[in-house]
Amino acid sequence: MTLDGKSAVVIGGAGGIGVEICKHLLMNGLSKLAILDVNELPHDTIASIKRCNTSADVLSATCDIANKSNLSDVLCNRVMKNFGYIDLLVNSVAILDERDPDRMIAVNLTGIINSSLLAMKLMSKEHPGGRGGTIVNVSSIAGLEPSWMCVYAASKFGVTGFSRSLGDELIYNQTGVKCLTICPGKTDTALLSTFHAKENLLFCRQESHPSDYQTQSPSVVGECLVKAILDGENGSVWIANEGRAYKMEFPENQFLNLKESK
């Protein structure tokens, strides 16, 4: 997929990773960008994003991904009416509050599922006017390996599993929509500082501190996402960790041999 002349929606675009994703998409030729977030974007942030491609059409709107009706209204009645089509959807949303599992699952997992399915419906070749597209869901390395942040890990494992499954060849053949997953490592964002705040955790690791970990710039995640969009095959998972971006290799299915069942 090339980004030239394409339109994209980034949900969670006000966050540290989300902002960098927006910038990298525009720097690689994106023509239309909708930045959605539960928080209103500051004017200086929008201005810095627009400077990456001054000829692009950029709009921003508030949107609560955990509110299904609000999500549908913004995508269908704001973005589609302005852009006419969505070629790319990026879900880059996450909160951390282990003491409120319902809210965290609603935002980190259910919201991503709902937005992905809605975008797939709008993009699908089976939908009037649909011509396919790409969905990229931002998960985490905590969605690949166990973590003491149990609920957060559950939400991210869910995103990884959902996205890999949505990237099934049968679904792509029906819809023309690819699904990719990005799993960032420890990234220098506001969210990282909450990982060791006792009020956000059920179980606190006293022996470690955020400063003990090597972090990376959010720009690494933006670069990884563009690389995945341009080069990644459907269903692939990409790692952005310690300044490196690469595709994750998984073993062959042991229990669900889906290729034989088709």
C-alpha positions as CSV (number, residue, x, y, z in Angstrom):
1,M,0.0,0.0,0.0
2,T,1.3,3.5,-0.9
3,L,0.2,6.4,1.2
4,D,0.2,8.9,-1.7
5,G,-3.3,10.3,-2.2
6,K,-4.7,8.2,0.6
7,S,-6.9,9.2,3.6
8,A,-6.4,7.9,7.1
9,V,-8.0,8.0,10.6
10,V,-5.8,7.9,13.7
11,I,-7.7,7.2,16.9
12,G,-5.7,8.2,19.9
13,G,-3.9,10.8,17.8
14,A,-3.3,13.1,20.8
15,G,-1.0,10.7,22.6
16,G,2.7,10.6,22.3
17,I,2.7,7.7,19.9
18,G,-0.4,8.9,18.1
19,V,1.2,12.3,17.3
20,E,4.3,10.6,15.9
21,I,2.1,8.2,13.8
22,C,0.3,11.2,12.4
23,K,3.5,13.0,11.5
24,H,5.1,10.0,9.8
25,L,2.0,9.3,7.8
26,L,2.0,12.8,6.5
27,M,5.7,12.8,5.8
28,N,5.2,9.7,3.6
29,G,2.6,11.4,1.3
30,L,-0.8,10.9,3.1
31,S,-3.3,13.4,1.6
32,K,-6.1,13.4,4.2
33,L,-5.8,12.8,7.9
34,A,-8.4,12.7,10.6
35,I,-7.0,12.9,14.1
36,L,-9.5,11.5,16.7
37,D,-9.0,11.5,20.5
38,V,-11.1,11.6,23.7
39,N,-9.1,14.8,24.5
40,E,-9.1,17.9,22.3
41,L,-5.8,18.4,20.6
42,P,-3.9,21.6,21.5
43,H,-3.5,24.0,18.6
44,D,0.3,23.9,18.7
45,T,0.2,20.1,18.4
46,I,-2.1,20.3,15.4
47,A,0.1,22.9,13.9
48,S,3.2,20.7,14.3
49,I,1.5,17.8,12.7
50,K,0.3,19.9,9.7
51,R,3.8,21.2,9.1
52,C,4.8,17.6,8.1
53,N,2.7,18.0,4.9
54,T,1.3,21.5,4.4
55,S,-0.7,20.4,1.3
56,A,-2.6,17.7,3.3
57,D,-6.2,18.0,4.5
58,V,-6.1,17.6,8.3
59,L,-9.1,17.6,10.6
60,S,-9.4,16.8,14.3
61,A,-12.3,15.8,16.4
62,T,-13.0,14.5,19.9
63,C,-14.1,10.9,20.0
64,D,-14.5,8.3,22.8
65,I,-13.6,5.0,21.4
66,A,-15.4,3.3,24.3
67,N,-18.6,4.9,23.2
68,K,-19.9,2.9,20.3
69,S,-22.5,5.4,19.1
70,N,-20.1,8.3,19.4
71,L,-17.5,6.4,17.5
72,S,-19.9,5.5,14.7
73,D,-21.2,9.1,14.5
74,V,-17.7,10.6,14.1
75,L,-16.4,8.1,11.6
76,C,-19.6,8.0,9.4
77,N,-20.9,11.5,9.8
78,R,-17.7,13.5,10.2
79,V,-14.8,11.7,8.6
80,M,-16.7,10.0,5.7
81,K,-18.6,13.1,4.8
82,N,-15.4,15.2,4.7
83,F,-13.1,12.7,3.0
84,G,-15.4,10.5,1.1
85,Y,-13.5,7.4,2.0
86,I,-11.2,5.9,4.6
87,D,-8.2,4.0,3.2
88,L,-6.4,3.5,6.5
89,L,-7.5,3.2,10.2
90,V,-5.0,3.3,13.0
91,N,-6.0,2.5,16.5
92,S,-3.5,3.9,19.0
93,V,-5.4,4.0,22.2
94,A,-4.5,2.8,25.7
95,I,-5.1,3.6,29.3
96,L,-3.6,2.0,32.4
97,D,-5.7,1.5,35.6
98,E,-5.5,-2.0,36.9
99,R,-8.0,-1.1,39.6
100,D,-10.7,-0.4,37.0
101,P,-10.6,-3.5,34.7
102,D,-14.0,-2.7,33.1
103,R,-12.9,0.7,31.9
104,M,-9.5,-0.5,30.7
105,I,-11.0,-3.4,28.7
106,A,-13.6,-1.1,27.3
107,V,-11.0,1.3,26.0
108,N,-8.0,-0.9,25.2
109,L,-9.8,-3.8,23.7
110,T,-13.5,-3.5,23.1
111,G,-13.1,0.0,21.6
112,I,-10.4,-1.3,19.2
113,I,-12.6,-4.2,18.2
114,N,-15.6,-2.0,17.5
115,S,-13.6,0.6,15.5
116,S,-11.9,-2.1,13.5
117,L,-15.1,-3.8,12.6
118,L,-16.8,-0.5,11.7
119,A,-13.9,0.5,9.5
120,M,-13.8,-2.9,7.9
121,K,-17.5,-2.5,7.0
122,L,-16.9,0.9,5.5
123,M,-13.8,-0.3,3.5
124,S,-15.1,-3.7,2.5
125,K,-15.5,-4.6,-1.2
126,E,-18.8,-6.1,-0.1
127,H,-20.0,-2.6,1.0
128,P,-21.3,-0.2,-1.7
129,G,-18.4,2.0,-2.7
130,G,-15.9,-0.1,-0.8
131,R,-12.5,-0.7,-2.3
132,G,-10.5,-2.3,0.5
133,G,-8.0,-0.7,2.9
134,T,-5.8,-1.3,5.9
135,I,-6.3,-1.4,9.6
136,V,-3.4,-1.1,12.0
137,N,-3.9,-1.8,15.7
138,V,-1.3,-0.7,18.2
139,S,-0.8,-3.4,20.8
140,S,2.3,-3.8,23.0
141,I,5.1,-6.2,23.8
142,A,2.9,-6.7,26.9
143,G,0.5,-8.3,24.4
144,L,3.1,-10.9,23.6
145,E,4.6,-11.9,26.9
146,P,3.3,-12.1,30.5
147,S,3.4,-9.0,32.7
148,W,2.7,-8.1,36.3
149,M,0.2,-5.6,34.8
150,C,-2.4,-8.4,34.5
151,V,-5.4,-6.5,33.2
152,Y,-3.3,-4.3,30.9
153,A,-1.6,-7.5,29.5
154,A,-5.0,-9.1,29.0
155,S,-6.3,-6.1,27.0
156,K,-3.1,-6.1,24.8
157,F,-3.1,-9.9,24.3
158,G,-6.6,-9.4,23.2
159,V,-5.7,-6.7,20.7
160,T,-2.9,-8.9,19.3
161,G,-5.1,-12.0,19.0
162,F,-8.0,-10.1,17.5
163,S,-5.8,-8.3,14.9
164,R,-4.0,-11.4,13.9
165,S,-7.3,-13.2,13.5
166,L,-8.8,-10.3,11.5
167,G,-5.8,-10.6,9.2
168,D,-7.0,-14.1,8.1
169,E,-6.7,-14.7,4.4
170,L,-10.3,-15.7,4.1
171,I,-11.5,-12.4,5.6
172,Y,-9.1,-10.5,3.3
173,N,-10.4,-12.3,0.2
174,Q,-14.0,-11.3,1.2
175,T,-13.3,-7.7,2.1
176,G,-10.0,-6.5,0.6
177,V,-9.0,-5.2,4.0
178,K,-5.6,-6.0,5.6
179,C,-5.0,-5.9,9.3
180,L,-1.6,-5.3,10.9
181,T,-0.4,-5.2,14.5
182,I,2.3,-2.9,16.0
183,C,3.8,-3.9,19.4
184,P,5.8,-1.1,20.9
185,G,8.3,-1.7,23.7
186,K,8.9,0.8,26.5
187,T,8.3,4.2,24.8
188,D,8.8,7.6,26.3
189,T,5.2,8.7,26.7
190,A,2.9,10.0,29.4
191,L,1.5,6.5,29.7
192,L,4.8,5.0,30.7
193,S,4.9,7.1,33.9
194,T,1.7,5.4,35.1
195,F,3.2,1.9,34.8
196,H,4.7,2.1,38.3
197,A,2.2,4.4,40.0
198,K,0.8,2.4,42.9
199,E,-2.7,3.9,42.5
200,N,-2.9,2.4,39.0
201,L,-1.7,-1.1,39.9
202,L,-3.0,-4.2,41.6
203,F,0.5,-5.6,42.1
204,C,3.5,-3.3,42.4
205,R,7.1,-4.3,41.5
206,Q,9.0,-2.5,44.2
207,E,12.4,-3.6,42.8
208,S,12.0,-1.7,39.6
209,H,11.5,1.9,38.5
210,P,10.7,3.4,35.1
211,S,14.2,4.9,35.0
212,D,15.7,1.4,35.2
213,Y,14.3,0.7,31.7
214,Q,15.7,1.7,28.4
215,T,13.1,3.7,26.6
216,Q,12.7,4.7,23.0
217,S,11.3,7.7,21.2
218,P,7.7,7.6,20.0
219,S,9.2,8.3,16.6
220,V,10.4,4.7,16.4
221,V,6.8,3.5,16.6
222,G,5.8,5.9,13.8
223,E,8.6,4.7,11.6
224,C,7.7,1.0,12.3
225,L,4.0,1.7,11.5
226,V,4.8,3.2,8.1
227,K,7.2,0.3,7.4
228,A,4.5,-2.2,8.2
229,I,2.0,-0.5,6.0
230,L,4.3,-0.3,3.0
231,D,5.9,-3.8,3.4
232,G,3.9,-5.9,5.8
233,E,1.7,-8.8,4.7
234,N,-1.8,-9.2,6.0
235,G,-2.0,-10.4,9.6
236,S,1.7,-9.7,10.4
237,V,2.9,-8.4,13.7
238,W,5.6,-5.7,13.9
239,I,7.8,-5.0,16.9
240,A,9.1,-1.5,17.7
241,N,11.5,-2.0,20.6
242,E,14.8,-0.5,21.7
243,G,14.9,1.7,18.6
244,R,14.5,-1.2,16.2
245,A,11.5,-2.1,13.9
246,Y,11.1,-5.6,12.6
247,K,8.5,-8.2,11.9
248,M,7.6,-10.8,14.5
249,E,8.0,-14.4,13.5
250,F,5.5,-16.9,15.0
251,P,5.6,-20.7,14.9
252,E,3.1,-22.6,12.7
253,N,-0.4,-23.2,14.2
254,Q,-0.4,-26.3,16.3
255,F,-4.1,-26.6,17.2
256,L,-6.1,-24.6,14.7
257,N,-4.8,-25.6,11.3
258,L,-6.9,-23.1,9.4
259,K,-5.3,-23.6,6.0
260,E,-6.5,-27.2,5.9
261,S,-10.0,-26.3,6.9
262,K,-10.5,-23.9,3.9
